[in-house]
Amino acid sequence: MAGLETQSAGLRVVQNGRPTSLVPNEDNKEAPYDDAIIHKTILVGDSGVGKTSLLVQFDQGKFQAGAFSATVGIGFTVS
């Protein structure tokens, strides 16, 4: 793949010619880090297997067994 590079002494991703360091390596030991971690997770599976329950457990820290009706469309949360 053109434009993608990794290093073993840490991870360095190069996209569109601009390097982005995700983990400190020898070249960027003093790299500034933002305390906020942003990520997106997609849960895919059959109906009734607990995708929404898992999402609520992750977001709110509590498990609510049997408290949900079928999700139609998309469900999301911001934590």
C-alpha positions in Angstrom: 0.0 0.0 0.0 1.4 3.3 -0.9 1.6 5.9 1.9 1.4 3.4 4.8 4.5 2.7 6.9 5.1 1.1 10.2 8.1 0.9 12.5 8.9 -1.8 15.1 10.2 0.5 17.8 6.7 2.1 18.1 4.0 2.6 15.6 4.2 5.3 13.0 1.5 5.7 10.4 2.1 7.7 7.2 -1.0 8.7 5.3 -1.0 11.0 2.4 2.7 11.8 3.0 2.0 13.1 6.6 3.4 11.0 9.4 1.3 10.5 12.5 2.9 9.0 15.5 0.6 6.9 17.7 3.1 5.4 20.1 6.4 7.0 21.2 9.4 5.7 19.3 13.1 6.8 19.3 12.3 9.8 17.0 9.4 11.3 19.1 10.0 10.5 22.8 8.9 14.0 23.7 5.8 13.9 21.5 2.8 15.7 23.1 -0.3 13.6 23.8 -3.8 14.7 24.2 -5.5 13.2 27.3 -8.8 12.7 25.3 -8.8 9.4 23.4 -11.2 9.3 20.6 -12.3 6.1 18.9 -15.2 4.6 17.1 -16.5 1.1 17.5 -18.9 -0.8 15.3 -20.9 -3.7 16.7 -22.3 -6.1 14.1 -24.2 -9.3 14.8 -27.5 -11.1 14.7 -30.7 -9.8 16.3 -31.0 -10.4 20.0 -27.4 -11.2 20.8 -26.7 -8.2 23.1 -25.1 -5.5 21.0 -27.0 -2.7 22.7 -26.5 -4.2 26.1 -22.8 -4.3 25.5 -22.8 -0.7 24.3 -24.7 0.5 27.4 -22.3 -1.6 29.7 -19.3 0.2 28.1 -20.9 3.6 28.2 -22.7 3.7 31.5 -20.9 0.9 33.4 -24.1 -1.0 34.1 -25.8 -4.1 32.6 -29.5 -4.0 32.1 -30.5 -7.5 31.0 -33.8 -7.7 29.1 -34.4 -4.0 29.2 -34.2 -3.3 25.5 -36.5 -3.8 22.5 -35.0 -4.5 19.1 -32.9 -1.6 17.8 -34.1 -0.5 14.4 -31.5 1.4 12.4 -28.6 2.7 14.4 -27.8 3.2 18.0 -24.9 5.3 19.3 -23.6 6.9 22.4 -21.0 9.6 23.2 -18.9 9.0 26.2 
